[in-house]
Amino acid sequence: MDSTHASLTLLFGELIDGPSPDAAYMLNGGDPGLLRSLDRLSASAASKPPAPGAATIAAHVDHLCFGLELMLRWSKGEADPWTGADWAGSWRRTTVNDQEWTALRERLRQATRH
């Protein structure tokens, strides 16, 4: 693995899982990272818009999954996963129940592990 790839892998891992106890480069030491931060939220909190007309956390997570999954398809050799991708549709999920919130967080977890 070249140094650029190793650096990007380290930084992405820190954002997703929080920094290692040894060093923090993008987050503060002890920050939980994205996945553990989302695990702390209830489905109702993830479904509540921060302001009228604003996207919910559930919508942001669904959109992030969509983008990561497209990138994964591309990295596995698909020449153009973006043509025809429904970007607007990736924002339509605005509310989630407990089961859907658990499934959405697992989807994100899986997309970050490939």
N, C-alpha and C positions, 0 to 999 in steps of 0.2 A: 504494500500500500504506500503510495507516495505521500509526501508530507502535506500536500494540500488536501488530499482525500482524508487523511488521518485527522487533520485539523477540523475539517467540516463535519466529520463523524463525531468528534468530541463535542463540538459546539451544538450540533443538533441533539445529541444525547443529553447535554446539559439542559437545553430548553425543554425537552420532553420529560426527563426523569429527575431534573435538579442536578446541581453540581456535586462533584465528588467531595468527600471530606478534605481532600488535599488542596484543592484549588477551585475557584469559581472565576470564570472568564466573562460570562454574559449576565449571570444572575448573581444575586447576593448569596454568600455562604449560608447554607441552611434553608434556602428557598426550596419549596417542594417540586417545582417543575410543573409543566402543564397537566400531565395526567393525574397526578395526585391533587392538584388544585381543583380539577374538574370532579374528582371523586368526592370532594368535600361538599359539592353542591347538590341540593335536592333537585328533582325533576321540576318542581314548581319554580324554584329559583332560576333554573336554566331556561325556563319558558317565559320568564317575565322580561319584557323589554325595558331597557334602562331609561327610555324616554318614549313618548308617543311616536310611533312610526319607525323606531329604531329596531335593528335586528337583535334577536335574543341570542344568548350564549348557545342555545341548542342550534340555532340557525348557523352561527359561526362554526360550531364543531362539525355540523353536517357539510358545510362548504369546505372546510379544511380537509375532511375525509375525501371528498370528491376530488379536490386538487391533488392530494397525495396519491390517491388511487390512479389517477391519470398519469402521474409521474412514474409510478411503479410499472404501469403497463408499458410506458415508453422505455423504461430502463430494462425491461425484459425482452425488448426487441420489437415491440409494435411500432411501426414507422410513424404513425400519426394518430394518436388517440384523441387529439384535440378537435379535429374536424367533426362537427356534429355534436360535440359535447354540450350538454344543456346547462350552461353556467347559471342562468337565471333559475333553473329548477333546483340547483344546489342550495338556493336560499329559501325555498318554499317551506321547509320544515321549521316552523316557528315554535311549536309547543311539543312537549313530550310527556308521556306518563312515566311512571317508575320503570316499567319494563323497557320501554323505548329508550329511556335515558341510559340505562345499563347497557343496552345493545349498542347505542351510538358511541358510548365511551369505549366499549370493546372493539368496535369497528376502527376507531381512531388508534387504539392501542395496537391492533394488528397492522394497520397501515404504517405505523412508525417502526415496526419490527422487521420489515423486509429489507 
